[in-house]
Amino acid sequence: MALLEVCCGGLESVDAAVAGGARRIELCSALEVDGLTPPVDWLKAVKGRYPSLTVHVLVRPRAGNFVYAPDEVETMAVQAGQTLEAGADGIVVGALTPSRDVDEAAMERLLASVDKPVTFHRAFDACRRPFEALEKIIGLGCRRILTSGQGPTVTEGADMLRELRKRAGERIIILPGGGVTPANAARTLRLTGCTEIHASASEVIDGKKITSAARVAAILQAIQKP
């Protein structure tokens, strides 16, 4: 059965995701800048309310590109450690070199402090050589790659997603994300061969993106049809 991961930018969104039937979320803050590391108190609150909910936490210290200076990598390592101590079930992170390759040194430093599953996030979509990046990320020991297939959305990136899934085999999970809706979720899984999908399932209320329980439920209904 296909699995939906819901990206939640606050506690209100977590409540909505759970109400819609989500069993795994990515917790972050500041969705208006594509997500930053959330406060540890948020994670503690989520785990307190929903002990059985799988919570992967974004580690991203600032907006902008994914090229990090050594001091920023150290900040990320500290954030990852604090997040795991607070009960995270996994970490979502990514780092690139100025030439848009996977920053293996930075990732090795970050993974050294993490003993839970790691998802390499959509920094992957900026990589100049996606298949080379795929192999490097597998070699680092990451569990998943969150990607739109280097397209604006998963619809435009479907061909790349399918090829990544084919090349990855059972070595790593390709997690399509980017523009996922109830209308395209099932088709994306069917076209790519992926078994997990990532969506914010959100609506804009007073200028803020909030997860919609109805949209979560609609995506789940679409991807779990026999």
N, C-alpha and C positions, 0 to 999 in steps of 0.2 A: 504494500500500500504506500502511495506517495506521501511524503512528509512536507508540511509547510512550516517554514521559519518566518516569524513576523518581526520586522524591525520596529522597535518601540522607542520613541524619543522622550518618554516620561512615564510616570506612574499611572496617569489616566489612560495612556495608550496600552499599558500592560493589562490593566483591568479589562479594557475593551477586547484585547487579543484573547485573553482567557475566556471571556464571556462568549466570544465567537467560536471557541473550540481549539485554540492554539495549544500545542504541547511543547513548543520550543520557541524562544524568542531571542533576538539580538537586542541587547539593551545599550542605548547610547543617549547622548544629550545633543542638543544643537543640530537638529535635522536640517535646519535652514542652511547650514554650511556642510551638509552631507555627513554629519555626525562627529562627535568628539567623545572622549572618555567620560562616562557619567560619574557623578558623585558616588562614593562607596555606600553612603547612606541609602541611596536609591536601591542598590543591589540588596542590601540587608532587608529593606522593607519588602521587596519583591519576594525574597526567599522566605520571609516571615509569613507573608500572606499565602503564598503558593509553594509549599515545600516540594511538591512533585514536579513543578515546572522546570524544564531544562532552560538554563539561562546562559547564553554566550554573551560576553561583554566586549564592546569595542574598546581598543586601546589606540587612541589617536590624540596627541597632545595639543594640536593646533589645526586650524583650517589651512587650505592651500595645497601645495604639492606633497608628495610622499618621499621627498629627499630630506633625510634627517641628519643634522649635525651630531657629533658624538655625545654632547650633553643632552640632546633631545632623546637619543636612544637610551641613555641612562634614566631619564625621566620616565620613558615608556616602560623600562624594566621595573622600575619602582611601582608604577601604576599597575602593571600586570601582577606583581607580587601581592599588592594590597587587594586587588580584585579577587585573586584566588583565595586569599586568606578570608575574605568576606563571603565566600561560598559559590563563586562562579563555577559553572560546569565546563567552561571553555573560553578561549580568548580569540578575538577577531583583530588581526593586525596585518600590516604590510609595510615594506620599505623598499625604495628603489634608489638606484644610483643616478647621477645627473644624466647619464646616457640612456636612461629608461630601461635598465636591466634590473633584475632582482638584486637587492643589496644583501648578498649572502652573509657578509660579516655582521651587519646590523641584525639580521634575522637570527643568526646563530646566537648572538648575545641575548636577544629577547627570548628565544626558545630555551635557553639555558636556565631561565628562571620559571619556566612553565612546565607543569607536570600533568596538564589536562589537554584535551584536543584543541588544536589551533586551526583557525580558518584564515587563509590568506585572502584579504578583502579585495575590493575592486581597484586597488592600485594595479592589479593584474591587467586591467583594461587599458592602462597606459604603457604597458610593456611593448617594446619595439619588436621583439621576437617571441611571440606567444608560446610556441612549441618548445623553444629553449627554456623559457621561463617555467613552463609546466614541469619540465624535468628537474630544474633546480629546486622548485618548491617541493616536489616529491622527495628529492634527496634530503631536504631539510627536515622532513618528517611531519609536515603539515597534514592535517586530516581532510581539509576541504579547500576549494578555491571558489570564492564568490565572484561571479563574473557575468556580464551581459554579453559575453562573446565578442567583446570589443566593439559592439554596436551601440547606438544611442539607447536601444532597449533590447530585450531578449528576442523580440520579433525580428529585428534587423540582424541580430547576432546569432540567429538559430543555426546557420551553417557552421560557424566557428564552434559553437557550443557542442554540436554533434561531433565535430572532428576532435575536439578536446576530450569529450567523453570516450570516444573510440580509442584514442591514444592512451588515456589514463587507465583504461581497463578497471581492474579492482584495486589499483594502487592508491587512488585518491578519489574523493567525491567531488564532482563538478556540480556546483550549486548555482543554477541560473537565478539572476536577480537584476532588476532594472526594468521598470515599466510593466511589472506583472499585474494582471487584472483577472477578474473572474472570467472574462471573455477569452483570454489567451493562455491562461495557466495550463490547462489540460493539453492544448495543442503544443505548447512549448515542451512539455514532458514527452509527448508522443514523438515529436520531430527530433528531439535530441537524444532520447534514450536515458535521460536523467531521472532520478527517483526522488529528489528533493528539490524544493523551490523556495525562493526568498521574496517576500513582498512587504511593503509598509502597510498595504491595505488601508490607506489613510484618506481623509478628507480634510479640507482646509476650513477651519473655524476661527473667525476673528484673526485671520492671518497666520494661524498656527496649524501645522500638520498634526492631526490626531488620528490614531488608529480607529477604524470603524469596525465594530463587532459584526455588523451585517456583511461587510465586505470580506472579513476573515471567513465567516461562515460560508459565503458564496464561493470563495476560492476553494475551500475545503470540499464543499459539495461537488465542485467541478472536477477536482483532481482525484476524488475518491469514488467516482462512479465506476461500476464494474466495466 
